[in-house]
């Protein structure tokens, strides 16, 4: 559920928005909850209605075949060449009705929608043909044309199929809304975990001796250069190539200077610039302690926030020929009714008065696919400090 004022995601139990402080009216809250609860039941009802249409089309396919069999048995001697052709054509159409109806009865998907469209336009053609034929025959016999029962049967079938197509369109909108909502929540969770990871590692007493204060991050566009998927920051002296096709934008968090996101995850570049005064800056991340000390200290803080957090692995590597620490861990994140197991990996470098962090996370089920993409992006990170 989202705040009506700032569109921030709000828990069902919340009475106020955590971002803007807007009060959530009880009736609005009840309405939003009701909308979420009926969403699935709406889709089930729509699917059942469409499947019933498939059943009727299936029956409509069998009935003409029975009639044709009866005609062939008892009226075969009266058939001429045109009669044979009409009978064969009717048989083919009946078989198509059976096949299409059987498919729609058992499965509602894009193919079912296509089959319904074919039947819809065919029925319109038959209706027009029925009407024109009746008018012509009436003119020949010098009598008025009155629609027969077949005309109204076809008309009702057209209405039924048209209604099913409308329901499929409605279902597609519901599914799209649900998909977008889940994607939005996933991105929100990924960003939150990255931000929390940053904060917890930053709060660790072992991050840097004497705990100097942090300077605010300058995200001014004058320092940013984006060429296709490459981002360069001239103030903090680095560049990185984000994955192709990902959306590159300014970071939302206080220290997240830039991020790239897709529907599956987010990569963020985090800047922590320390006010060192007269103290000497970092020669490398090793000045913050050993990899084990640095990571263990941060993980202790993370486990206070996520009780089920598990460190998968950690270590030391090199990025742009500079020493770098990395940590990979999983944790379950809760938001609204969603319980998502996330996996996150973060790399840390330090130079002079700046600590650089490159962090990415996604659903654990997708992590094995995203990790190579993320690592490829990390490998392009280059420090351009003087």
Secondary structure, 3 states (H helix, E strand, C coil): CECCCCCCECCCCCCECCCCCCECCHHHHHHHHHHHHHHHHHHHHHHHHHHHHHHHHHHHHHHHHHHHHHHHHHCHHHCCHHHHHHHHHHHHHHHHHHHHHHHHHHCCCHHHHHHHHHHHHHHHHHHHHHHHHHHHHHHHCCCCCCCCHHHHHHHHHHHHHHHHHHHHHHHHHHHHHHHHHHHHHHHHHHHHHHHHHHHHHHHCCCCCCCCCCEECCCCCHHHEEEECCEEEECCCCEEEECCCCCEEEECCCCCEEEEEECCCEEEEEEEEEECCCCCCCECCHHHHCCHHHHHHHHHHHHHHHCCCCEEEEEEEEEECCEEEEEEEEEEEEEECCEEEEEEEEEEEEEEECEEEEEEEEEEHHHHHHHHHHHHHHHCCCEECCC
